[in-house]
Amino acid sequence: MADNTHTYSGAGVSIEKGEELVGRIKDKVRTTFSKSVLADIGAFGGFFDARFRGIANPVLVSSVDGVGTKLKVAFLMDKHDTVGEDLVNHCVNDIAVCGARPLFFLDYFATGKLKTNVAESVIDGMIRGCRENDCSLIGGETAEMPGFYRDNEYDLAGSIVGVVDRKKIYNGSRVRAGDILVGLPSAGLHTNGFSLARAVLFERFEVDDFVDELGARVGETLLAVHRSYLKSILLASKNTGVHGFAHITGGGIVGNTSRVVRKPLSVRIDWSSWETPPVFALIRKFGGVDDAEMRRTFNMGMGLVIVVSKTAVDRLMRSLSKAGEAPVIIGEVRKG
């Protein structure tokens, strides 16, 4: 008679590898904990002290996101220590533009067959991002699902919670016609537009090809880490003339700025006011992508837009420049 005995490991799931991964990362994860974290790694949930000293009327702000098909580039490069940082920074920016400071972050890592070295590398990037943004990594899920993902591939998502005093929320209500749009440079594609970028660039180049126009290998350029703008947002928020912020992700500059510059107001962008990074010119050139499609898909070199009154723009530019930023006036708010 045939032996029909089955085991979880025989089906492709290794509990031991999951435990090994936790053992590798737990001490590093603890380095992200603030004094408000009340439970250690391994509890069924993350515990966070909800007393917010110095905030009169606290409002929690949350967001969830992924890294998209930028992961495909990480797979091709066999380089996994940056996408976790991308994920944290993207989520941090999404709540920071609302005026919130990040409190804690949770991740989801899913793969067909768990490779502890790869997973640890991804989580190392998250830990680096959390530490740089003063955010606690208080929980996560590692899912091993045989047959669900291709070999040597994984998916990644994260959620973040922050807090802001209700009177300090940025929601677009302060924006006025005549306000100026100040852009802060991106590091490249960040985490959006990779399906189009890969379709164009990998039709012509290999991931390890050095391209003179880029001054780097294609893969290195595409894996440039999504910037965190938290420090610049906190600095700009001290300027009473700042009326809003927009994180430039999918939808481009106009699409995302319009989330805080609402009808009947509109934005006018001076596309010639900054030098577009060469990676975008390369995509436009070899993909035959028209300007409208480029601007709707990519950040075009500006990862954050600050909406500020005309009377306060000079002061804002000086303070950002002094802090090491490279702000550029890229447009204005108009009626209609």
Buried (B, 14 or more C-beta within 10 A) or exposed (E): EEEEEEEEEEEBBBEEBBEBBBEBBEEBBBEBBEEBBEBEBEEEEBBBEEEBEEBEEBBEBEBEBBBBBBBBBBBBBEBBBBBBBBBBBBBBBBBBBBBBBBBBBBBBBBBBBBBBEBBBBBBBBBBBBBBBBBBBBBBBEBBBBEEEBEEEBBBBBBBBBBBBBEEBBBEBEBBEEEBBBBBBBBBBBBBBBBEBBBEBBBEEBEBEEEBEEBEBBBBBBBBBBBBBBBBBBEBBBEBEBBBBBBBBBBBBBBBBBBBBBEEEBBBEBEEEEBEBBBBBBBBBEEBEBEEEBBBBBBBBBBBBBBBBBEEBBEBBBEBBEEEEBEBBBBBBBBEE
